[in-house]
Amino acid sequence: MTLLYTLTAIPLGYALVALTVLLALCAFWILRLELRLRRLVRGKSGYDLEGTIVHIHARQKEHELFRTEIETYLTQVERRLARSVSEVKTVRFNPFKGTGMGGNQSFATALLNEDGDGVILSSLYARDHVSMFAKPIIRYTSEHELTGEEQAVLNDARTSLSHKK
């Protein structure tokens, strides 16, 4: 009831002016919105908005495929890398101490992967001959008896590998 009284209290001329201003503001707002919408849809390089969305979607599919391929490749590389030689340690020694033969020309070298598998190569040097030995290592152990130098180089390699992880 008070709203009806308020509306009847405003002269008709003022109400028409207010409605005209309100209508002009709405028209201006709609026109501005229409211009912004046309600018958005027009796009650049002749693409329309739908074409741009389709293009982006296709590129996204390409990137997903590339990512899957890279993840597969990296998994294979990680498997190969785990089987490859990760640690090489060498110790030089004289097996004939006190006899005047050899010198520190003999050595033991451990070549191990991350799992502790590999080989120990040993060389015993004397003036008149050189002997080479290869002992396979599986999980840091050998089925063949290891000399003190071979065991020392194996322990050194194992310590180095444990620090890398």
C-alpha positions as YAML, in Angstrom:
chain: A
units: angstrom
residues:
- id: 1
  name: MET
  ca: [0.00, 0.00, 0.00]
- id: 2
  name: THR
  ca: [2.86, 2.44, 0.73]
- id: 3
  name: LEU
  ca: [4.52, 1.57, -2.59]
- id: 4
  name: LEU
  ca: [1.34, 2.44, -4.47]
- id: 5
  name: TYR
  ca: [1.13, 5.67, -2.53]
- id: 6
  name: THR
  ca: [4.81, 6.45, -3.35]
- id: 7
  name: LEU
  ca: [4.30, 5.81, -7.06]
- id: 8
  name: THR
  ca: [1.26, 8.04, -7.22]
- id: 9
  name: ALA
  ca: [3.14, 10.76, -5.36]
- id: 10
  name: ILE
  ca: [5.85, 10.97, -8.13]
- id: 11
  name: PRO
  ca: [4.79, 13.21, -10.98]
- id: 12
  name: LEU
  ca: [4.38, 11.41, -14.30]
- id: 13
  name: GLY
  ca: [7.06, 13.54, -16.01]
- id: 14
  name: TYR
  ca: [9.73, 12.55, -13.52]
- id: 15
  name: ALA
  ca: [8.81, 8.89, -13.80]
- id: 16
  name: LEU
  ca: [9.12, 9.04, -17.61]
- id: 17
  name: VAL
  ca: [12.52, 10.74, -17.39]
- id: 18
  name: ALA
  ca: [13.73, 8.11, -14.89]
- id: 19
  name: LEU
  ca: [12.48, 5.26, -17.10]
- id: 20
  name: THR
  ca: [14.10, 6.85, -20.16]
- id: 21
  name: VAL
  ca: [17.44, 7.15, -18.37]
- id: 22
  name: LEU
  ca: [17.14, 3.58, -17.12]
- id: 23
  name: LEU
  ca: [16.30, 2.38, -20.65]
- id: 24
  name: ALA
  ca: [19.27, 4.31, -22.08]
- id: 25
  name: LEU
  ca: [21.61, 2.76, -19.50]
- id: 26
  name: CYS
  ca: [20.29, -0.74, -20.32]
- id: 27
  name: ALA
  ca: [20.71, -0.11, -24.07]
- id: 28
  name: PHE
  ca: [24.27, 1.16, -23.50]
- id: 29
  name: TRP
  ca: [25.09, -1.88, -21.36]
- id: 30
  name: ILE
  ca: [23.64, -4.30, -23.95]
- id: 31
  name: LEU
  ca: [25.51, -2.56, -26.80]
- id: 32
  name: ARG
  ca: [28.79, -2.69, -24.87]
- id: 33
  name: LEU
  ca: [28.23, -6.38, -24.07]
- id: 34
  name: GLU
  ca: [27.47, -7.10, -27.75]
- id: 35
  name: LEU
  ca: [30.70, -5.38, -28.85]
- id: 36
  name: ARG
  ca: [32.77, -7.35, -26.34]
- id: 37
  name: LEU
  ca: [31.12, -10.59, -27.43]
- id: 38
  name: ARG
  ca: [31.85, -9.88, -31.11]
- id: 39
  name: ARG
  ca: [35.46, -9.08, -30.29]
- id: 40
  name: LEU
  ca: [35.77, -12.39, -28.38]
- id: 41
  name: VAL
  ca: [34.23, -14.49, -31.13]
- id: 42
  name: ARG
  ca: [36.13, -12.73, -33.92]
- id: 43
  name: GLY
  ca: [39.50, -14.00, -32.65]
- id: 44
  name: LYS
  ca: [42.85, -13.62, -34.36]
- id: 45
  name: SER
  ca: [44.26, -15.07, -37.58]
- id: 46
  name: GLY
  ca: [40.84, -15.88, -38.95]
- id: 47
  name: TYR
  ca: [39.97, -18.42, -36.24]
- id: 48
  name: ASP
  ca: [36.59, -18.30, -34.69]
- id: 49
  name: LEU
  ca: [36.08, -19.24, -31.05]
- id: 50
  name: GLU
  ca: [34.85, -22.77, -31.79]
- id: 51
  name: GLY
  ca: [37.78, -23.42, -34.15]
- id: 52
  name: THR
  ca: [40.21, -22.25, -31.49]
- id: 53
  name: ILE
  ca: [38.67, -24.57, -28.90]
- id: 54
  name: VAL
  ca: [38.83, -27.53, -31.31]
- id: 55
  name: HIS
  ca: [42.46, -26.72, -32.12]
- id: 56
  name: ILE
  ca: [43.40, -26.52, -28.42]
- id: 57
  name: HIS
  ca: [41.62, -29.81, -27.74]
- id: 58
  name: ALA
  ca: [43.53, -31.56, -30.55]
- id: 59
  name: ARG
  ca: [46.85, -30.21, -29.26]
- id: 60
  name: GLN
  ca: [45.97, -31.40, -25.76]
- id: 61
  name: LYS
  ca: [45.41, -34.93, -27.11]
- id: 62
  name: GLU
  ca: [48.82, -34.78, -28.84]
- id: 63
  name: HIS
  ca: [50.46, -33.71, -25.57]
- id: 64
  name: GLU
  ca: [48.76, -36.52, -23.65]
- id: 65
  name: LEU
  ca: [50.01, -39.06, -26.21]
- id: 66
  name: PHE
  ca: [53.52, -37.59, -26.05]
- id: 67
  name: ARG
  ca: [53.47, -37.75, -22.25]
- id: 68
  name: THR
  ca: [52.43, -41.42, -22.33]
- id: 69
  name: GLU
  ca: [55.24, -42.22, -24.77]
- id: 70
  name: ILE
  ca: [57.80, -40.37, -22.62]
- id: 71
  name: GLU
  ca: [56.65, -42.14, -19.45]
- id: 72
  name: THR
  ca: [56.98, -45.54, -21.19]
- id: 73
  name: TYR
  ca: [60.42, -44.62, -22.51]
- id: 74
  name: LEU
  ca: [61.62, -43.41, -19.10]
- id: 75
  name: THR
  ca: [60.39, -46.60, -17.44]
- id: 76
  name: GLN
  ca: [62.44, -48.64, -19.93]
- id: 77
  name: VAL
  ca: [65.47, -46.40, -19.37]
- id: 78
  name: GLU
  ca: [65.17, -46.81, -15.59]
- id: 79
  name: ARG
  ca: [65.09, -50.61, -15.97]
- id: 80
  name: ARG
  ca: [68.17, -50.59, -18.22]
- id: 81
  name: LEU
  ca: [69.98, -48.16, -15.95]
- id: 82
  name: ALA
  ca: [69.36, -50.35, -12.89]
- id: 83
  name: ARG
  ca: [71.02, -53.27, -14.70]
- id: 84
  name: SER
  ca: [74.02, -51.25, -15.90]
- id: 85
  name: VAL
  ca: [77.25, -50.70, -13.97]
- id: 86
  name: SER
  ca: [76.61, -48.06, -11.32]
- id: 87
  name: GLU
  ca: [79.76, -48.33, -9.24]
- id: 88
  name: VAL
  ca: [83.40, -49.02, -10.07]
- id: 89
  name: LYS
  ca: [85.94, -49.33, -7.30]
- id: 90
  name: THR
  ca: [89.58, -50.38, -7.62]
- id: 91
  name: VAL
  ca: [92.20, -51.27, -5.05]
- id: 92
  name: ARG
  ca: [95.89, -51.75, -5.89]
- id: 93
  name: PHE
  ca: [98.04, -54.03, -3.81]
- id: 94
  name: ASN
  ca: [101.25, -56.07, -3.67]
- id: 95
  name: PRO
  ca: [100.45, -59.79, -3.22]
- id: 96
  name: PHE
  ca: [104.12, -60.73, -2.81]
- id: 97
  name: LYS
  ca: [105.17, -58.42, 0.00]
- id: 98
  name: GLY
  ca: [108.66, -59.06, 1.26]
- id: 99
  name: THR
  ca: [109.73, -61.28, -1.67]
- id: 100
  name: GLY
  ca: [110.89, -58.43, -3.86]
- id: 101
  name: MET
  ca: [108.42, -59.41, -6.58]
- id: 102
  name: GLY
  ca: [105.43, -57.53, -7.89]
- id: 103
  name: GLY
  ca: [105.14, -54.08, -6.40]
- id: 104
  name: ASN
  ca: [101.71, -52.41, -6.25]
- id: 105
  name: GLN
  ca: [100.91, -53.46, -9.81]
- id: 106
  name: SER
  ca: [98.22, -55.98, -8.81]
- id: 107
  name: PHE
  ca: [94.62, -54.80, -8.48]
- id: 108
  name: ALA
  ca: [91.06, -55.82, -7.72]
- id: 109
  name: THR
  ca: [88.20, -53.95, -9.42]
- id: 110
  name: ALA
  ca: [84.53, -54.28, -8.57]
- id: 111
  name: LEU
  ca: [81.97, -53.46, -11.29]
- id: 112
  name: LEU
  ca: [78.47, -53.50, -9.74]
- id: 113
  name: ASN
  ca: [74.95, -52.40, -10.63]
- id: 114
  name: GLU
  ca: [72.37, -50.97, -8.21]
- id: 115
  name: ASP
  ca: [71.26, -54.45, -7.11]
- id: 116
  name: GLY
  ca: [74.79, -55.52, -6.16]
- id: 117
  name: ASP
  ca: [75.23, -57.74, -9.22]
- id: 118
  name: GLY
  ca: [78.36, -57.62, -11.33]
- id: 119
  name: VAL
  ca: [81.91, -58.89, -11.37]
- id: 120
  name: ILE
  ca: [85.21, -58.50, -9.56]
- id: 121
  name: LEU
  ca: [88.24, -58.49, -11.82]
- id: 122
  name: SER
  ca: [91.56, -59.27, -10.16]
- id: 123
  name: SER
  ca: [95.06, -59.16, -11.53]
- id: 124
  name: LEU
  ca: [98.14, -60.61, -9.84]
- id: 125
  name: TYR
  ca: [101.30, -59.13, -11.27]
- id: 126
  name: ALA
  ca: [104.71, -60.74, -10.97]
- id: 127
  name: ARG
  ca: [107.89, -59.98, -12.92]
- id: 128
  name: ASP
  ca: [107.57, -63.02, -15.11]
- id: 129
  name: HIS
  ca: [103.78, -63.32, -15.51]
- id: 130
  name: VAL
  ca: [100.36, -61.72, -14.93]
- id: 131
  name: SER
  ca: [97.30, -63.69, -13.84]
- id: 132
  name: MET
  ca: [93.73, -62.40, -14.33]
- id: 133
  name: PHE
  ca: [90.66, -63.62, -12.45]
- id: 134
  name: ALA
  ca: [86.97, -62.78, -12.83]
- id: 135
  name: LYS
  ca: [84.51, -63.63, -10.10]
- id: 136
  name: PRO
  ca: [80.78, -63.07, -10.61]
- id: 137
  name: ILE
  ca: [78.94, -61.21, -7.87]
- id: 138
  name: ILE
  ca: [75.22, -61.69, -7.16]
- id: 139
  name: ARG
  ca: [73.62, -59.54, -4.47]
- id: 140
  name: TYR
  ca: [77.03, -58.54, -3.08]
- id: 141
  name: THR
  ca: [78.15, -62.16, -2.64]
- id: 142
  name: SER
  ca: [80.24, -64.55, -4.71]
- id: 143
  name: GLU
  ca: [80.09, -68.30, -4.93]
- id: 144
  name: HIS
  ca: [83.88, -68.19, -5.25]
- id: 145
  name: GLU
  ca: [86.13, -67.41, -2.33]
- id: 146
  name: LEU
  ca: [87.22, -63.78, -2.31]
- id: 147
  name: THR
  ca: [90.66, -62.60, -1.27]
- id: 148
  name: GLY
  ca: [91.00, -59.87, 1.36]
- id: 149
  name: GLU
  ca: [91.55, -57.21, -1.32]
- id: 150
  name: GLU
  ca: [88.56, -58.42, -3.34]
- id: 151
  name: GLN
  ca: [86.34, -58.41, -0.25]
- id: 152
  name: ALA
  ca: [87.59, -54.90, 0.63]
- id: 153
  name: VAL
  ca: [86.82, -53.52, -2.84]
- id: 154
  name: LEU
  ca: [83.39, -55.21, -2.77]
- id: 155
  name: ASN
  ca: [82.61, -53.62, 0.61]
- id: 156
  name: ASP
  ca: [83.81, -50.23, -0.64]
- id: 157
  name: ALA
  ca: [81.56, -50.46, -3.71]
- id: 158
  name: ARG
  ca: [78.59, -51.54, -1.58]
- id: 159
  name: THR
  ca: [79.10, -48.57, 0.74]
- id: 160
  name: SER
  ca: [79.27, -46.18, -2.21]
- id: 161
  name: LEU
  ca: [76.08, -47.63, -3.71]
- id: 162
  name: SER
  ca: [74.20, -47.36, -0.43]
- id: 163
  name: HIS
  ca: [75.12, -43.64, -0.20]
- id: 164
  name: LYS
  ca: [73.77, -43.03, -3.72]
- id: 165
  name: LYS
  ca: [70.30, -44.33, -2.86]
...
